[in-house]
Structure formats: C-alpha cells, structure tokens
Amino acid sequence: MALALRRHLRDHVTWGDAELLFPNVTGTGLLYPFYWYGRVRRPALAAAGVDYFKPHSLRHFYAASLLSQGVAVPEVSAWLGHSSVSFTER
C-alpha cells in the first residue's frame, strides 16, 4: 500500500490547502460519495474479485498486522487513536 501511495504522489499532485490525495475527476475538489463508490471503489472491488468490503476493516487489518509483527499494544493503541489500551485489546 505504501508503494501505491508513493506512486500516486509521484504521478499526481495533491490538491488545495488540505493537500487532498484524491480530488474529484476534474482535480478541483473533494470526491463526492456517488463518484467515489461508483467510479473508484466498486470497480476496484470488482477487479479484485471482492463482493463486499468495509473500509473500516483496513483498520483492523492494520492493527492485527502490527500486533503480529510484535509491535507493543500501547504503541498500536496510540497509532489508532484509541482512548485506552484495553479498548485496543478488546
């Protein structure tokens, strides 16, 4: 994923004061949900052969990957912005 983001930043500029990574189709502003889901997300899922996927699942995958690599729970908890380590452990 980091490689894909580096390539995107190399090939496309960010937009606006917020430095958006993925502006709308004209490159002039925010991505609207109808565009994102219809033109970006659904085609990407179809190409990957995935029927259904919740973006929040990436958070869980990220946390589980860090923990499986031996990153300490308090560190993972801080990176995820959790209010307590016990929340991360649950």
N, C-alpha and C positions, 0 to 999 in steps of 0.2 A: 504494500500500500504506500509506503514512504517513497518508493521508486516512482510509482504512478503520480504521486503529488509533485515530486521534483520535476518530472517530465512536463506535467501540466504547467507548472510555474515557469519552466523554460520556454514553453511554446505559447503561453498566453499570459498577458499582463493581468494584474489584479485591477479591480475597479473601485473607484471612489475612495473617500476618506476611510471607510471601513475595510478597504482592501479585500473586497469580495473575491473569492476564488472562482465562483461560478455565477457570473452575472447572466442576465436574460439573453435571449437569442440575438438581440441587437447589440449586446455588450454595453448596455446603458443603465443597468439597474438590477434590482432583485429578481430572482427566479420566482415566478408565481407557481403555486401548487399545481394548477392544471398543466402547466408546461413541464414542471419537474417530474410529475408522476407519469404523464402521458408520453413525453418525448425523451426522458432520460432514464427514470427508474424502471418502468415497465419493460422497455426494450433491453436494458441491461440484465434484468432478471430473466427474461426470455432467452437471451443469448447464453446465459449461464445455466439454463435448464432448471431454474428455481421458480416454483409456482407462487410461493408466499414467503415473505421475509419482512420482519420488523426491524427498522434501523436501530432500535434500542438493543437488539441482540448483539450488535457490534460492541457495545459497552461491556456486555457480559463476556463476550469472546476475548476482548482486550484484557479484562481483569483476570479471567481464568488463565490466559496465556502468560501474563506477568507472574501470577502465583505459581504456575507450573515450572517457571524458569527460576524460581527461588527468590523472587522479589518479596521483601517483607510486607506483611499485611498492612501495617501502619502507613507504609510508603504508597502502596496501591490505593488505600483509602484516601490519602491526601490527593493523589493524582485524579481520583474520580470525584473529588469534592464532597465526599460523604461527611456527615456530621460526627460520626463516631466509627471506631474500628469495629465495634460489634455489629453495626449496620452492614459493613462490608463482609464480615464473616457469615452473616445470615445469607 
